Amino acid sequence: MKRSTPHDADVSGQQTLDAFQRQALCDAPFSSIAWQGSSPTLYLTTEQEGLDLGTLLGHTITLTLHEERVCTACGAKSETSPCPECRGTPPHTQCVYSPGNACTYQDCPFPEFREQNCSHDFEVYLVAKDRVKVGITRGGRRMNRFRDQGATHALILARAKNRKLAGIIEQCCTEAVTDRAPKGWFEPLENPRAALVEAARCCEDYIPDRVQSCSATTGVSDDQLADRVIDLEYPGCQQLDDAAAASRPLLDAGETKRGTLLAIRGGALALDTFTFESSHHKGRTLTIAVDDATRP
């Protein structure tokens, strides 16, 4: 049986810290940290509702990341998530991860999934982290996508009528910029607007003529592109020393660490003594305990 995804849950269903602690004290496998607007939510594989992590900011917490793991798609015990069996069905297939070269589209073996998830408007974007990277997302959920990645700034590069076409443009743009970036805590670029505009200009040279009509930057001046850059803010980040946070040790599987939660960006938590990067540990059991003296 497939589990519900974070985006299936209504943000209004988030639990306060007190309610969540009464149920489970967050001692269960987690599926992700996802964003709805400016609110970061921790989702568990065993719960429909999520924990609004914003309620933990400024409080001393103890995190234990257990070594055991389950598949976040089906719930079966597995050394990886998704498990090998679930990797054979979307959205955990190569055609979804790399549509530019792996999607057959017209001959898709998953026509129902294609109709519901691929045959819609997509956007090709550039985001700024500690570098500029290119990616794609469904039209209409770009802001959540940018925040899920922890981007500080973003710029729309092109618009396409389906996932396959967006993937082709993305793949072409990787000749100019990377499609990979670190997921942990990072020091942002000093001048992200200029970096995004420069990257957009470089990408224009690699977009094939046959799909130039998809471009959102052709014929637009540098100043206009800079005005289109989207600023993204995260709770606690404006007061944070990013260099200090990035240098702190990571919480790894089998470890317990304690500290005060200072900021949340993407799937990463910055505490005064360590950081936690969630995406590499999906499916592991996470225990969160809050000091009584600092509970909200």
C-alpha positions in Angstrom: 0.0 0.0 0.0 1.4 3.4 -1.0 1.9 6.0 1.6 0.4 9.5 1.2 3.0 12.1 0.1 3.7 15.3 2.0 1.9 17.4 -0.7 -1.2 15.3 -0.2 -1.5 16.6 3.3 -3.3 19.8 4.1 -1.1 22.3 5.9 -4.1 23.0 8.2 -3.6 19.5 9.5 -0.3 20.3 11.0 -0.1 19.5 14.7 1.3 21.7 17.4 4.3 20.4 19.3 2.2 19.6 22.4 -0.3 17.5 20.4 2.4 15.8 18.5 4.3 14.9 21.7 1.2 13.4 23.3 0.9 11.0 20.4 4.4 9.8 19.5 7.1 12.3 20.6 8.2 12.0 17.0 9.7 8.5 17.4 9.0 7.0 14.0 10.4 6.8 10.4 10.2 10.1 8.6 9.5 10.7 4.9 10.6 14.2 4.4 10.8 17.8 5.4 8.5 19.7 3.0 7.4 23.3 2.6 3.9 24.7 2.3 4.4 28.4 1.8 6.9 29.6 4.4 6.1 26.7 6.8 8.4 23.7 7.1 6.7 20.4 8.0 8.2 17.1 9.1 6.2 14.2 7.8 6.3 10.7 9.2 5.6 7.5 7.2 3.1 6.5 10.0 1.1 9.7 10.2 -1.2 11.6 7.8 -0.5 14.9 9.7 2.9 16.6 10.0 4.8 18.5 12.7 5.3 22.2 12.0 9.0 22.5 12.7 8.6 26.2 13.2 7.3 25.5 16.7 10.8 24.2 17.6 12.8 27.3 16.7 14.7 28.7 19.6 14.2 25.6 21.8 16.6 23.0 22.9 16.0 19.7 21.4 17.6 16.2 21.3 17.6 14.4 18.0 18.3 10.7 17.7 18.7 9.3 14.2 18.3 5.5 14.3 20.0 3.2 11.9 17.0 1.1 10.9 15.2 2.2 7.8 11.9 1.6 5.9 10.8 2.4 2.4 8.9 5.7 2.4 6.7 4.5 -0.4 5.5 1.1 0.8 6.7 1.0 4.5 8.7 -2.2 4.1 12.0 -2.6 5.9 14.8 -1.7 3.5 18.4 -0.6 3.4 17.5 2.1 1.0 14.5 4.3 0.4 12.8 3.9 -2.0 13.2 0.1 -1.8 14.3 -1.8 -5.0 10.7 -2.9 -5.7 9.3 0.6 -5.5 12.1 1.9 -7.8 10.4 0.2 -10.6 7.2 2.3 -10.4 6.8 6.1 -10.7 7.6 8.5 -9.2 10.7 6.5 -8.3 11.8 5.7 -11.9 14.6 7.0 -14.0 12.1 8.5 -16.5 10.9 10.8 -13.7 14.4 11.6 -12.4 15.9 12.2 -15.8 13.0 12.9 -18.3 15.3 14.5 -20.8 17.0 11.2 -21.8 14.9 8.5 -20.1 11.3 9.5 -20.8 9.7 7.9 -23.9 6.5 9.9 -23.4 4.4 8.6 -26.3 5.3 5.0 -25.5 5.2 5.5 -21.7 4.6 2.2 -19.8 2.7 4.2 -17.1 0.0 6.1 -19.1 -2.1 6.9 -16.1 0.9 8.4 -14.2 1.8 10.3 -17.4 -1.6 11.8 -17.7 -1.8 12.9 -14.0 1.8 14.0 -13.5 3.6 14.6 -16.8 1.2 16.0 -19.3 1.0 19.4 -17.7 2.8 22.7 -17.8 6.3 22.5 -16.4 8.9 25.2 -15.7 12.7 25.0 -16.1 14.3 27.1 -13.4 17.7 28.2 -12.0 18.2 28.4 -8.3 21.0 29.9 -6.2 22.4 28.0 -3.3 26.2 27.9 -2.8 26.2 27.7 -6.6 23.6 28.0 -9.4 21.8 24.8 -10.5 19.1 24.0 -13.0 16.0 22.0 -12.4 12.4 21.5 -13.4 9.1 21.5 -11.6 5.3 21.4 -12.2 3.9 24.8 -13.0 2.0 26.1 -9.9 4.2 24.5 -7.2 7.5 26.2 -8.0 7.7 28.2 -4.7 7.4 25.0 -2.6 9.9 23.3 -4.9 12.4 26.1 -4.4 12.0 26.0 -0.7 12.2 22.2 -0.5 15.7 22.6 -2.1 16.7 25.4 0.3 17.4 27.9 -2.5 18.0 31.5 -1.5 16.9 32.9 -4.9 15.4 31.6 -8.1 14.7 32.5 -11.8 12.4 30.9 -14.3 14.3 30.0 -17.4 11.7 28.3 -19.7 8.2 27.0 -19.7 7.2 23.7 -21.4 4.0 21.8 -22.1 5.1 18.6 -20.4 7.8 16.9 -18.3 9.6 15.4 -21.3 10.1 18.7 -23.0 11.1 20.5 -19.8 13.6 17.6 -19.2 15.2 18.1 -22.7 15.7 21.8 -22.0 17.1 21.1 -18.5 19.5 18.5 -20.0 20.7 21.0 -22.6 21.3 23.6 -19.9 23.6 21.2 -17.9 26.2 22.1 -20.5 26.3 25.5 -18.9 25.3 24.9 -15.2 25.1 21.9 -12.9 21.9 20.1 -12.0 23.4 19.0 -8.7 24.1 20.9 -5.5 24.9 20.0 -1.9 21.8 19.4 0.3 23.3 20.2 3.6 23.8 23.6 5.2 25.8 26.0 2.9 27.1 29.5 2.6 24.9 31.4 0.0 26.4 33.1 -3.0 27.5 36.7 -2.3 25.7 38.1 -5.4 23.0 35.6 -6.3 21.0 37.9 -8.7 24.0 38.5 -10.9 25.0 34.8 -10.8 21.5 33.8 -11.9 21.3 36.4 -14.7 24.8 35.3 -15.9 23.8 31.6 -15.8 20.6 32.3 -17.7 22.5 34.0 -20.5 24.9 31.0 -20.7 21.9 28.6 -20.9 20.4 30.5 -23.8 23.3 29.3 -26.0 22.5 25.7 -25.3 18.7 25.7 -25.8 18.0 24.1 -29.2 16.4 26.3 -31.8 13.4 23.9 -32.1 12.4 24.7 -28.5 13.4 28.4 -28.3 9.8 29.4 -28.1 9.8 27.9 -24.6 12.5 30.4 -23.4 11.4 32.9 -20.7 14.6 34.9 -21.1 15.1 35.6 -24.8 14.7 39.3 -25.6 14.7 40.2 -21.9 17.3 42.7 -20.7 19.7 41.8 -17.9 18.0 44.4 -15.6 14.6 42.9 -16.3 15.9 39.4 -15.5 17.4 40.7 -12.3 14.0 42.1 -11.4 12.4 38.7 -12.0 14.6 36.9 -9.5 12.6 35.5 -6.7 13.9 36.0 -3.1 13.2 33.2 -0.7 13.4 33.6 3.1 13.6 30.9 5.8 12.8 31.0 9.5 15.9 32.0 11.5 18.2 32.4 8.6 18.4 36.2 8.6 20.2 36.1 12.0 22.3 33.0 11.3 26.0 32.9 10.7 25.9 30.5 7.7 29.7 29.9 7.7 29.6 28.8 11.3 26.6 26.6 10.8 28.1 24.9 7.7 31.2 24.1 9.7 29.3 22.2 12.5 29.2 18.4 12.5 26.3 16.6 10.8 24.0 14.2 12.7 24.5 10.8 11.3 22.7 7.5 11.6 23.1 5.9 15.0 23.9 9.2 16.7 22.2 11.4 19.3 22.9 15.1 19.5 21.5 18.0 21.5 21.3 21.7 20.7 19.1 24.8 20.2 17.4 25.0 16.9 18.4 28.2 15.2 17.2 28.0 11.6 15.5 25.8 9.0 16.3 25.9 5.2 15.1 23.3 2.7 15.5 19.9 4.3 18.3 21.0 6.7 18.2 22.1 10.3 20.9 24.3 11.8 21.4 24.0 15.6 24.0 25.7 17.7 26.0 22.5 18.1 25.3 20.5 14.9 23.3 20.3 11.7 20.9 17.8 10.3 20.4 17.1 6.6 17.2 15.1 6.1 17.2 14.0 2.5 19.9 11.4 2.8 18.1 9.7 5.7 14.5 9.4 4.5 12.9 6.3 6.0 15.1 6.3 9.1 13.4 6.5 12.5 13.9 10.0 14.0 13.3 10.7 17.7 12.8 14.3 18.8 12.8 15.2 22.5 12.3 18.8 23.7 13.7 20.0 27.0 10.8 20.8 29.4 12.3 24.1 30.3 12.3 25.3 26.7 9.0 23.8 25.5 6.8 26.3 23.6 
